[in-house]
Amino acid sequence: MSGMKSFIIGALTVAVIALGYLYYQGRQNTVEIRLPNVTIEKK
């Protein structure tokens, strides 16, 4: 039972980190386009 509890806590932690990262990226005003030989960045 404790293994399942640890797994759920770990999964929730990863989900919170991922959502926080996506939220942070969404708040940035940077547009970046990466192609194999060209990088276009607008801030």
C-alpha positions, -999 to +999 in steps of 0.1 A: +000+000+000+028+024+008+044+018-026+012+029-043+010+060-021+046+069-030+038+064-067+008+087-065+027+114-046+055+112-072+031+114-101+014+144-086+047+161-080+057+156-116+024+169-128+026+200-107+062+207-119+051+202-156+021+224-153+041+251-135+067+250-163+040+252-190+024+281-171+057+299-169+064+294-205+030+308-214+037+339-194+068+347-213+066+371-242+092+354-263+084+338-296+111+314-308+112+294-340+139+268-343+147+252-376+178+231-383+200+260-395+180+290-384+168+304-351+143+333-350+136+348-317+113+378-308+111+392-273 
